[in-house]
Amino acid sequence: MLLNQAREVLAGGLGMRPDEVSLHPTGTHALLAGLAGLRRARHRVGEQIHTSAVDQAAVLRRLPAAARVPVDSLGCLDTERWARAVNAPGVALGVLAAANHEVGTCQPLREAADACAAAGVPLLVDLAASWGRAGAVPSQGQAYAADAASFAGPPLGVLGVRTGTRFDPAYPRSAPEHGLSLAQPVVPFALAAAEAWQQSAAERAREEQSATALVERIRKAASGIPDVQVVGDPVHRLPHIVTFSVLYVDGEALVHELDRRGFAVASGSACTSDTLEPSHVLAAMGVVTHGNVRITLPLEAVAPERDRDVARFCQELPDAVAAVRAQLGTDRL
């Protein structure tokens, strides 16, 4: 009964019915389960899958042969090339993140979904970066993969597949979650995720407005430093993510300097921390891949002093950049 109640809350967060939603150990599990089920159901149509050049590494690694549709310098999908791609023969499905997990750019989902609908190709929408942080869930996809951790819930993946969508689970029908998972949902995690959704929903509009203003302050502070490039769409973006690249600086060195000053930030790709390769997202955008810093603001409920922290970060960032450049001897370039 408790699990059904939690499922109903989370399904409502996706704009779906409870019987259309399955629960998974993580958001990546949910994404890959959706990918496998849609792909198996369309194997007679073809094997070709289309995604964007800036989607999650979990998708790009699992689908090395997938066609990666280019993006522009802001990280936005080339919708004309997407439409031509999904209209080609033998296309099984399209996979597209609603917003980029690394630079925050929101994708033109309506145009991408319309192209898929016209071609009769299902669209799997990845909400890992945006669920609960950026307005209502778009209604254009046939399937959605999300993670409760995006709104400060526990690590719980949620997969929604609309009724009528052809879907062939990778596991036996007798397995947990209608054959969509090998593991039974952890009931306390499901309850915690549902509670986190309800708590964050009550403050979502105010939270989004506040985070947008704070990120704008960071973007302004970073862009005011010489030889710093703020990347991602400045308008059509997630409210809580900002990334910038600093010339003549190693990204990890700057992360360590900021950590010494009490700030937890990241560098490199947001989804390939197990490698030392440059960010595939920044490379696809054609922007500077070294010296990059990524900041993801937590919810105010999790970090009640974040306004003060952002103000101090903006104040100390120029000095931190100057200090690292001096250490590396690049301040004279």
Secondary structure, DSSP 8 states (H G I E B T S, - for coil): -HHHHHHHHHHHHHTS-GGGEEEESSHHHHHHHHHHHHHHHTTTT-SEEEEETTS-HHHHHH-TTSEEE-B-TTS-B-HHHHHHHHTSTTEEEEEEESB-TTT-BB--HHHHHHHHHHHT--EEEE-TTTTTTSSS--S--SEEEEEGGGGT--S-EEEEE-TT-----SS-TTSHHHHT-SS---HHHHHHHHHHHHHHHHTHHHHHHHHHHHHHHHHHHHHTSTTEEEES-SSSB-TTEEEEEETTS-HHHHHHHHHHTT---B-S-SS-TTS----HHHHHHTS--SSEEEEE---TTT-TTHHHHHHHHHHHHHHHHHHHHHHHT-TT-
